[in-house]
């Protein structure tokens, strides 16, 4: 098995493979990864057979806080080896051994691996988790997301149903489009400052640029009242999943239960377009050690259940 470092001139080859890889989303494309510019030092890999046929990809970069470590990938929520059926079972184990040897020879000591959650798999592709077990990797973090299986959705709670009726009765209007980005970001920034004393990962300029790169993958849905945006979400869409990247509301929006109406609209639309899951995202802080129980309960009451985001460390020196 051959391991080749990614080079910019191979971007088309990379993106062509992501289009058929079982667990790839647009976050794994070079179009998305390159948006980070020089923020991270890329160490991504092509995994090939001895005849040069492409078997898999590993998006990766040097850990920004420790240059002896590699992360798959610091710029995206989940990374992992992407494959399209040629790295199953023992072949995946062989691929990991080759990747491990490659990074060790380059002087790295640890690989931090963000596995792609199963809901994003178009075809079952958890061979990487078995290979990590075989190689003695340790799980160092686990986040808990909440997702609705749209084919088997339980009924929303009465509280969520009442909230949606209240929002609509009080004149909350659901709208979509890029014209709401600036207003939504004001709500989002105020929400994150008020609730978590933090800022969104993406600035308005960032999200506009990403939308220009992926106009069919990123959507903006808001609730407005008297022409003012009081709540909204940013949706990232992949073949299997519609993911709520950001969820935010003003205090007036909370009083009006505006998010109940927004999210129910998004869930219904996701099912109509053929998605299998609606993913609310994680409810964790402190690298998974703290679960915001109230936030998680809010999401679960729409009919969602737990989906683990698993993180592993593989010692490259062993």
Beta strands, then each sheet from edge to edge (+ up, - down):
strand 1: 2-5
strand 2: 45-48
strand 3: 54-58
strand 4: 61-63
strand 5: 66-72
strand 6: 81-83
strand 7: 110-114
strand 8: 138-149
strand 9: 173-176
strand 10: 218-225
strand 11: 228-237
strand 12: 241-249
strand 13: 277-282
strand 14: 284-285
strand 15: 290-291
strand 16: 305-315
sheet 1: 1+ 2- 3+ 6-
sheet 2: 4+ 5- 7- 16+ 8- 13+ 12+ 11- 10+ 9-
sheet 3: 14+ 15-
end
